[in-house]
Amino acid sequence: MARGIEDEAEHNFRFRAVSSIFQKSTTYQQAIQTKQRVLDFCSQYDCTVSWKQARKSGTTNLFRESPKYQNWKSMPVSSTIVYTGKLGSGKSVLLANIVDDLHIGNELTHVAYFFCRHDVSESLKAREVIGSLARQLLYHISDFTTAAEYLDITHQIEPMERLTGLLSCSLAPLRLSRRFLLVIDGLDELDVHQRDILIQQLSDLQGETLTILLCISLRDDPNENPLKTNFARLAGPVITAIPNNTPDIEDFIATELESRTESGKLTIGSPVLILEIQDALLDHKGCSFG
């Protein structure tokens, strides 16, 4: 009889152990599904493709030497840095490198980025830009219960308002201990209406209790001062002009030409032609750096 009791106890122990494992597994799967539902609501756009393309186009370190950049990067309150430059001045390459630099920061900062592309219509919609940024910022939070509950009770709310509301309520617990760094390249690619919506939403987010450091780029327009337009709505905007020909671009062109001539990919009879080609590229007659 004692043996029977021991066997039953062993059986019950194993049953409880298996049940516990199954329950934990089920709970884990439900948590994964909840997280995926929230993230997919934000966006399913792959923001890494455009960033990788810009990053592979070149490397620059000039921004690290800029007091404006270093001051913006260390700000304890919401602030904005705006990079302007002509077509081909290297705005996309610059911001792609800035994304790299910001990721080196400490664990108390969260980085999100978006590169608007004139040839990718999906990237030119304010909802997609904000949604992609939201997905990146929310990805690392530990509990999506509150976010899921918010979505369950806000079906009737306007889509953009619902999205920003989700972002605000989900990040609220981190507002006192975290800074959020957002990098957006090519705002000028959006049409006026979409750009206005995007800037207003970014301004609203910066106006929340969250600390949001925003870095954006746009094409230089001699007839339009960014601070006199809707960009003035952003928190503490500081304008930084990108030189037409930076040392990074000059070095890149010189290195590429030397590499291609040495490898035989580029055959030129006269050394003088090398200098002419280099000058043409620096004048942006033969290529564009973003």
Backbone hydrogen bonds in HBPLUS format (Angstrom, degrees):
<---DONOR---> <-ACCEPTOR-->    atom                        ^
c    i                          cat <-CA-CA->   ^        H-A-AA   ^      H-
h    n   atom  resd res      DA  || num        DHA   H-A  angle D-A-AA Bond
n    s   type  num  typ     dist DA aas  dist angle  dist       angle   num
A0004-GLY N   A0001-MET O   3.03 MM   3  5.04 116.6  2.45  93.7 109.3     1
A0005-ILE N   A0001-MET O   2.99 MM   4  6.40 151.4  2.07 150.3 158.1     2
A0006-GLU N   A0002-ALA O   2.98 MM   4  6.27 156.4  2.03 148.1 154.4     3
A0007-ASP N   A0003-ARG O   2.92 MM   4  6.17 157.8  1.97 148.3 154.4     4
A0008-GLU N   A0004-GLY O   2.95 MM   4  6.14 156.3  2.00 144.7 151.2     5
A0009-ALA N   A0005-ILE O   2.90 MM   4  6.13 154.6  1.97 146.1 153.3     6
A0010-GLU N   A0006-GLU O   2.87 MM   4  6.11 156.9  1.93 148.6 155.0     7
A0011-HIS N   A0007-ASP O   2.86 MM   4  6.07 154.9  1.92 145.1 152.5     8
A0012-ASN N   A0008-GLU O   2.85 MM   4  6.09 159.4  1.89 148.5 153.9     9
A0013-PHE N   A0009-ALA O   2.88 MM   4  6.09 153.6  1.95 145.2 152.7    10
A0014-ARG N   A0010-GLU O   2.99 MM   4  6.22 163.5  2.02 149.8 153.6    11
A0015-PHE N   A0011-HIS O   2.87 MM   4  6.07 155.8  1.93 147.9 155.4    12
A0016-ARG N   A0012-ASN O   2.90 MM   4  6.10 160.7  1.93 148.4 153.0    13
A0017-ALA N   A0013-PHE O   2.92 MM   4  6.15 153.0  2.00 145.8 153.9    14
A0018-VAL N   A0014-ARG O   2.88 MM   4  6.09 165.2  1.90 152.8 156.1    15
A0019-SER N   A0015-PHE O   2.84 MM   4  5.99 159.4  1.88 147.5 154.2    16
A0020-SER N   A0016-ARG O   2.82 MM   4  5.95 151.6  1.90 142.1 149.8    17
A0021-ILE N   A0017-ALA O   2.98 MM   4  6.25 159.4  2.03 148.0 153.2    18
A0022-PHE N   A0018-VAL O   2.87 MM   4  6.09 161.7  1.91 150.8 156.2    19
A0023-GLN N   A0019-SER O   2.82 MM   4  5.97 156.6  1.87 145.9 152.7    20
A0024-LYS N   A0020-SER O   2.90 MM   4  6.10 160.3  1.94 148.7 154.0    21
A0025-SER N   A0021-ILE O   2.87 MM   4  6.05 155.5  1.93 146.5 153.9    22
A0026-THR N   A0022-PHE O   2.83 MM   4  6.05 156.9  1.88 148.0 154.3    23
A0027-THR N   A0023-GLN O   2.87 MM   4  6.08 162.1  1.91 149.2 154.2    24
A0028-TYR N   A0024-LYS O   2.87 MM   4  6.02 154.3  1.94 144.7 152.0    25
A0029-GLN N   A0025-SER O   2.91 MM   4  6.14 160.1  1.95 148.5 153.7    26
A0030-GLN N   A0026-THR O   2.92 MM   4  6.15 155.7  1.98 148.4 155.3    27
A0031-ALA N   A0027-THR O   2.96 MM   4  6.18 150.6  2.05 142.9 150.9    28
A0032-ILE N   A0028-TYR O   2.93 MM   4  6.24 154.0  2.00 149.6 156.6    29
A0033-GLN N   A0029-GLN O   2.95 MM   4  6.19 160.0  1.99 148.7 153.9    30
A0034-THR N   A0030-GLN O   2.90 MM   4  6.09 154.1  1.96 145.5 152.7    31
A0035-LYS N   A0031-ALA O   2.95 MM   4  6.14 162.1  1.98 147.5 152.1    32
A0036-GLN N   A0032-ILE O   2.94 MM   4  6.16 161.9  1.98 149.6 154.6    33
A0037-ARG N   A0033-GLN O   2.95 MM   4  6.13 153.3  2.02 144.8 151.8    34
A0038-VAL N   A0034-THR O   3.09 MM   4  6.34 160.9  2.12 151.5 155.8    35
A0039-LEU N   A0035-LYS O   2.95 MM   4  6.17 169.7  1.96 156.7 159.7    36
A0040-ASP N   A0036-GLN O   2.87 MM   4  5.90 160.5  1.90 147.6 153.3    37
A0041-PHE N   A0037-ARG O   3.05 MM   4  6.16 141.6  2.20 137.2 147.0    38
A0042-CYS N   A0038-VAL O   3.21 MM   4  6.57 149.8  2.30 143.8 151.2    39
A0043-SER N   A0039-LEU O   3.11 MM   4  6.50 166.8  2.13 158.5 157.8    40
A0052-LYS N   A0048-THR O   2.87 MM   4  5.97 164.9  1.89 153.8 157.4    41
A0053-GLN N   A0049-VAL O   3.08 MM   4  6.34 157.1  2.13 149.3 155.6    42
A0054-ALA N   A0050-SER O   3.07 MM   4  6.28 160.1  2.11 147.2 151.9    43
A0055-ARG N   A0051-TRP O   2.83 MM   4  6.02 157.4  1.88 152.4 159.7    44
A0056-LYS N   A0052-LYS O   2.93 MM   4  6.05 152.9  2.00 148.2 154.0    45
A0057-SER N   A0054-ALA O   3.14 MM   3  5.19 142.6  2.29  97.4 108.4    46
A0058-GLY N   A0055-ARG O   3.47 MM   3  6.01 164.2  2.50 109.7 113.6    47
A0064-ARG N   A0061-ASN O   3.06 MM   3  5.64 140.3  2.23 113.2 123.2    48
A0065-GLU N   A0062-LEU O   2.99 MM   3  5.51 150.0  2.08 113.0 121.7    49
A0066-SER N   A0063-PHE O   3.05 MM   3  5.14 159.6  2.09 106.1 112.6    50
A0070-GLN N   A0066-SER O   3.06 MM   4  6.35 171.3  2.07 158.3 160.1    51
A0071-ASN N   A0067-PRO O   2.84 MM   4  5.87 154.1  1.91 145.3 152.7    52
A0072-TRP N   A0068-LYS O   2.96 MM   4  6.11 161.9  1.99 144.4 149.6    53
A0073-LYS N   A0069-TYR O   2.84 MM   4  6.01 167.4  1.85 157.3 161.0    54
A0074-SER N   A0070-GLN O   3.21 MM   4  6.28 138.4  2.40 136.5 145.1    55
A0075-MET N   A0072-TRP O   3.18 MM   3  5.29 164.3  2.20 109.0 113.9    56
A0214-LEU N   A0079-SER O   2.87 MM 135  6.26 166.8  1.89 161.1 162.6    57
A0238-VAL N   A0080-THR O   2.98 MM 158  6.27 135.7  2.18 132.9 145.0    58
A0081-ILE N   A0214-LEU O   2.89 MM 133  6.40 154.4  1.95 159.2 167.8    59
A0216-ILE N   A0081-ILE O   3.04 MM 135  6.50 161.3  2.07 161.4 167.4    60
A0082-VAL N   A0238-VAL O   2.81 MM 156  5.97 170.7  1.82 158.9 159.9    61
A0240-THR N   A0082-VAL O   2.77 MM 158  5.98 158.3  1.81 168.3 165.1    62
A0083-TYR N   A0216-ILE O   2.82 MM 133  6.22 169.3  1.83 158.6 159.5    63
A0218-LEU N   A0083-TYR O   3.02 MM 135  6.54 147.8  2.12 161.9 170.6    64
A0084-THR N   A0240-THR O   2.98 MM 156  6.26 156.8  2.03 145.8 151.2    65
A0242-ILE N   A0084-THR O   2.73 MM 158  5.96 156.2  1.79 170.9 177.9    66
A0220-ASP N   A0085-GLY O   2.84 MM 135  4.77 158.4  1.89 118.9 121.9    67
A0089-SER N   A0086-LYS O   2.99 MM   3  5.41 150.0  2.08 142.0 137.7    68
A0094-LEU N   A0090-GLY O   2.90 MM   4  5.99 158.1  1.95 148.5 155.2    69
A0095-LEU N   A0091-LYS O   2.97 MM   4  6.24 167.6  1.98 154.9 156.8    70
A0096-ALA N   A0092-SER O   2.91 MM   4  6.03 150.2  2.00 144.7 153.5    71
A0097-ASN N   A0093-VAL O   3.07 MM   4  6.29 151.5  2.16 146.1 152.6    72
A0098-ILE N   A0094-LEU O   2.95 MM   4  6.25 144.0  2.08 143.3 154.6    73
A0099-VAL N   A0095-LEU O   2.97 MM   4  6.21 150.3  2.06 145.0 151.3    74
A0100-ASP N   A0096-ALA O   3.39 MM   4  6.71 153.9  2.46 136.7 142.4    75
A0101-ASP N   A0097-ASN O   3.00 MM   4  6.32 159.0  2.04 147.0 152.5    76
A0102-LEU N   A0098-ILE O   2.89 MM   4  6.12 158.7  1.94 156.2 160.9    77
A0103-HIS N   A0099-VAL O   3.17 MM   4  6.35 144.6  2.30 144.5 153.1    78
A0104-ILE N   A0101-ASP O   3.17 MM   3  5.46 153.0  2.24 104.3 112.4    79
A0105-GLY N   A0102-LEU O   3.10 MM   3  5.48 160.7  2.14 109.5 115.6    80
A0109-THR N   A0106-ASN O   3.28 MM   3  6.05 157.4  2.33 122.2 123.1    81
A0179-ARG N   A0108-LEU O   3.00 MM  71  6.48 151.2  2.09 153.3 162.4    82
A0110-HIS N   A0179-ARG O   2.91 MM  69  6.37 152.5  1.99 156.1 165.2    83
A0181-LEU N   A0110-HIS O   2.78 MM  71  6.06 162.7  1.81 159.3 165.4    84
A0112-ALA N   A0181-LEU O   2.92 MM  69  6.34 154.4  1.99 165.3 169.9    85
A0183-VAL N   A0112-ALA O   2.94 MM  71  6.40 152.7  2.01 147.0 156.0    86
A0114-PHE N   A0183-VAL O   2.82 MM  69  6.35 139.5  1.98 156.9 168.3    87
A0185-ASP N   A0114-PHE O   2.91 MM  71  6.38 158.5  1.95 155.5 162.6    88
A0116-CYS N   A0185-ASP O   2.93 MM  69  5.93 167.0  1.95 153.4 152.3    89
A0120-VAL N   A0117-ARG O   3.14 MM   3  5.26 168.2  2.16 110.9 113.2    90
A0123-SER N   A0120-VAL O   2.92 MM   3  5.61 142.2  2.07 118.8 128.6    91
A0124-LEU N   A0121-SER O   3.05 MM   3  5.34 162.8  2.08 112.1 117.1    92
A0128-GLU N   A0125-LYS O   3.06 MM   3  5.36 123.5  2.39 103.8 117.5    93
A0129-VAL N   A0125-LYS O   3.10 MM   4  6.46 156.5  2.16 154.8 161.8    94
A0130-ILE N   A0126-ALA O   3.02 MM   4  6.22 177.1  2.02 162.0 161.1    95
A0131-GLY N   A0127-ARG O   2.90 MM   4  5.81 151.5  1.98 136.2 145.5    96
A0132-SER N   A0128-GLU O   2.91 MM   4  5.94 158.0  1.96 143.6 148.5    97
A0133-LEU N   A0129-VAL O   3.08 MM   4  6.31 163.7  2.11 151.0 155.5    98
A0134-ALA N   A0130-ILE O   2.86 MM   4  6.03 156.8  1.92 148.1 155.2    99
A0135-ARG N   A0131-GLY O   2.93 MM   4  6.15 158.7  1.97 147.6 152.9   100
A0136-GLN N   A0132-SER O   3.14 MM   4  6.40 160.4  2.18 148.5 152.8   101
A0137-LEU N   A0133-LEU O   3.04 MM   4  6.29 156.8  2.10 149.6 156.0   102
A0138-LEU N   A0134-ALA O   2.88 MM   4  6.00 154.9  1.94 154.9 161.6   103
A0139-TYR N   A0135-ARG O   3.02 MM   4  5.89 133.6  2.24 141.0 151.5   104
A0141-ILE N   A0138-LEU O   3.09 MM   3  5.60 167.1  2.11 120.8 124.9   105
A0148-ALA N   A0144-PHE O   2.93 MM   4  6.09 161.5  1.96 153.6 158.2   106
A0149-GLU N   A0145-THR O   2.95 MM   4  6.17 159.8  1.99 152.3 158.1   107
A0150-TYR N   A0146-THR O   2.94 MM   4  6.14 150.1  2.03 145.2 153.4   108
A0151-LEU N   A0147-ALA O   3.09 MM   4  6.42 156.8  2.15 147.3 152.6   109
A0152-ASP N   A0148-ALA O   3.02 MM   4  6.27 147.7  2.12 144.7 153.9   110
A0153-ILE N   A0150-TYR O   3.26 MM   3  5.54 142.3  2.41 102.6 112.1   111
A0154-THR N   A0151-LEU O   3.46 MM   3  5.31 169.3  2.47 101.7 104.7   112
A0157-ILE N   A0154-THR O   3.16 MM   3  5.48 160.7  2.20 111.6 117.5   113
A0162-ARG N   A0158-GLU O   2.80 MM   4  5.96 154.6  1.87 160.0 168.2   114
A0163-LEU N   A0159-PRO O   2.97 MM   4  6.18 151.7  2.05 145.5 152.8   115
A0164-THR N   A0160-MET O   2.99 MM   4  6.28 170.1  2.00 157.3 158.2   116
A0165-GLY N   A0161-GLU O   2.90 MM   4  5.92 148.0  2.01 140.7 150.3   117
A0166-LEU N   A0162-ARG O   2.97 MM   4  6.12 150.6  2.06 140.5 148.0   118
A0167-LEU N   A0163-LEU O   3.02 MM   4  6.35 158.1  2.07 149.2 155.0   119
A0168-SER N   A0164-THR O   2.95 MM   4  6.12 161.8  1.99 145.9 150.5   120
A0169-CYS N   A0165-GLY O   3.00 MM   4  6.16 171.9  2.01 153.4 155.3   121
A0170-SER N   A0166-LEU O   3.03 MM   4  6.01 151.6  2.11 145.0 152.9   122
A0171-LEU N   A0167-LEU O   3.05 MM   4  6.08 151.8  2.13 145.9 152.5   123
A0172-ALA N   A0168-SER O   2.98 MM   4  5.83 125.2  2.29 140.2 152.9   124
A0174-LEU N   A0171-LEU O   2.83 MM   3  5.43 150.6  1.92 120.6 130.2   125
A0175-ARG N   A0172-ALA O   3.12 MM   3  5.21 167.6  2.14 112.2 116.1   126
A0177-SER N   A0174-LEU O   3.08 MM   3  5.48 145.2  2.21 111.4 121.5   127
A0178-ARG N   A0174-LEU O   2.93 MM   4  5.58 133.8  2.14 169.3 171.5   128
A0180-PHE N   A0211-THR O   2.87 MM  31  6.13 169.3  1.88 168.2 171.5   129
A0213-LEU N   A0180-PHE O   2.82 MM  33  6.16 152.5  1.90 150.0 159.3   130
A0182-LEU N   A0213-LEU O   2.83 MM  31  6.18 162.4  1.86 160.0 166.0   131
A0215-CYS N   A0182-LEU O   2.77 MM  33  6.10 161.2  1.80 165.5 171.8   132
A0184-ILE N   A0215-CYS O   2.81 MM  31  6.28 160.7  1.85 161.1 167.9   133
A0217-SER N   A0184-ILE O   3.13 MM  33  6.70 133.4  2.35 155.2 161.4   134
A0189-GLU N   A0186-GLY O   2.99 MM   3  5.54 162.8  2.02 117.1 122.7   135
A0187-LEU N   A0217-SER O   3.22 MM  30  6.47 155.7  2.28 171.4 165.3   136
A0190-LEU N   A0187-LEU O   3.18 MM   3  5.81 156.0  2.24 115.7 121.2   137
A0195-ARG N   A0191-ASP O   2.87 MM   4  5.98 162.6  1.90 163.5 169.5   138
A0196-ASP N   A0192-VAL O   2.96 MM   4  6.05 154.0  2.02 144.3 151.0   139
A0197-ILE N   A0193-HIS O   3.09 MM   4  6.38 157.7  2.14 149.6 155.2   140
A0198-LEU N   A0194-GLN O   2.98 MM   4  6.17 165.3  2.00 149.5 153.5   141
A0199-ILE N   A0195-ARG O   2.92 MM   4  6.10 169.4  1.93 153.9 156.5   142
A0200-GLN N   A0196-ASP O   3.01 MM   4  6.10 156.2  2.07 143.3 150.2   143
A0201-GLN N   A0197-ILE O   3.02 MM   4  6.27 158.1  2.06 150.9 156.5   144
A0202-LEU N   A0198-LEU O   2.94 MM   4  6.21 160.2  1.98 153.5 159.3   145
A0203-SER N   A0199-ILE O   2.85 MM   4  5.99 154.5  1.91 145.5 153.0   146
A0204-ASP N   A0200-GLN O   2.89 MM   4  6.14 153.3  1.96 145.8 153.0   147
A0205-LEU N   A0201-GLN O   2.98 MM   4  6.22 157.7  2.03 147.3 152.9   148
A0206-GLN N   A0202-LEU O   2.96 MM   4  6.21 155.4  2.02 146.5 153.3   149
A0207-GLY N   A0203-SER O   2.96 MM   4  6.15 131.2  2.20 137.0 150.6   150
A0207-GLY N   A0204-ASP O   3.06 MM   3  4.93 127.4  2.35  90.4 105.0   151
A0208-GLU N   A0205-LEU O   3.13 MM   3  5.24 154.5  2.20 100.9 108.8   152
A0224-GLU N   A0221-ASP O   2.97 MM   3  5.36 168.2  1.98 121.2 123.3   153
A0228-LYS N   A0225-ASN O   2.81 MM   3  5.34 150.5  1.90 118.6 128.3   154
A0229-THR N   A0226-PRO O   3.28 MM   3  5.30 158.2  2.33 100.6 107.0   155
A0232-ALA N   A0229-THR O   3.17 MM   3  6.11 170.1  2.18 126.1 128.7   156
A0233-ARG N   A0230-ASN O   3.11 MM   3  5.69 165.4  2.14 113.6 118.2   157
A0234-LEU N   A0231-PHE O   3.07 MM   3  5.67 161.6  2.11 115.9 121.2   158
A0249-ILE N   A0246-THR O   3.06 MM   3  5.41 120.7  2.43 106.6 119.7   159
A0250-GLU N   A0246-THR O   3.11 MM   4  6.45 164.1  2.14 155.8 160.5   160
A0251-ASP N   A0247-PRO O   2.86 MM   4  5.99 162.8  1.89 149.5 154.1   161
A0252-PHE N   A0248-ASP O   2.91 MM   4  6.05 154.4  1.97 142.6 150.3   162
A0253-ILE N   A0249-ILE O   2.93 MM   4  6.15 166.2  1.95 155.5 157.7   163
A0254-ALA N   A0250-GLU O   3.01 MM   4  6.17 168.1  2.02 150.9 154.6   164
A0255-THR N   A0251-ASP O   2.90 MM   4  5.99 162.1  1.93 149.6 154.7   165
A0256-GLU N   A0252-PHE O   2.94 MM   4  6.08 161.9  1.97 149.9 155.1   166
A0257-LEU N   A0253-ILE O   2.96 MM   4  6.11 166.1  1.98 154.1 157.7   167
A0258-GLU N   A0254-ALA O   3.04 MM   4  6.15 161.1  2.07 145.4 151.0   168
A0259-SER N   A0255-THR O   2.90 MM   4  6.04 159.0  1.94 148.1 154.3   169
A0260-ARG N   A0256-GLU O   2.94 MM   4  6.10 160.6  1.98 150.9 155.7   170
A0261-THR N   A0257-LEU O   3.02 MM   4  6.16 153.3  2.09 147.0 153.8   171
A0262-GLU N   A0258-GLU O   3.03 MM   4  6.12 159.8  2.07 147.2 152.9   172
A0263-SER N   A0259-SER O   3.02 MM   4  6.12 146.3  2.14 141.3 150.2   173
A0265-LYS N   A0260-ARG O   2.95 MM   5  5.00 114.9  2.38 148.5 159.0   174
A0266-LEU N   A0260-ARG O   2.97 MM   6  5.21 147.3  2.08 128.6 122.2   175
A0264-GLY N   A0261-THR O   3.32 MM   3  5.15 145.9  2.45  92.6 102.3   176
A0273-LEU N   A0270-SER O   3.02 MM   3  5.58 141.5  2.18 111.7 120.8   177
A0274-ILE N   A0271-PRO O   3.09 MM   3  5.36 133.4  2.32 101.3 113.1   178
A0276-GLU N   A0272-VAL O   3.12 MM   4  6.50 153.0  2.20 146.4 154.4   179
A0277-ILE N   A0273-LEU O   2.82 MM   4  6.05 159.2  1.87 152.6 157.7   180
A0278-GLN N   A0274-ILE O   2.90 MM   4  6.11 159.8  1.94 147.6 153.8   181
A0279-ASP N   A0275-LEU O   2.92 MM   4  6.12 158.6  1.96 146.3 151.7   182
A0280-ALA N   A0276-GLU O   2.95 MM   4  6.16 153.6  2.02 143.8 151.3   183
A0281-LEU N   A0277-ILE O   2.92 MM   4  6.19 159.1  1.96 154.0 159.0   184
A0282-LEU N   A0278-GLN O   3.00 MM   4  6.23 157.2  2.06 147.4 153.8   185
A0283-ASP N   A0279-ASP O   3.01 MM   4  6.23 132.4  2.25 137.8 150.2   186
A0283-ASP N   A0280-ALA O   3.16 MM   3  5.07 130.1  2.42  91.4 104.8   187
A0285-LYS N   A0280-ALA O   3.02 MM   5  5.50 167.4  2.03 159.9 155.8   188
A0284-HIS N   A0281-LEU O   2.86 MM   3  4.88 155.3  1.93 103.9 110.7   189
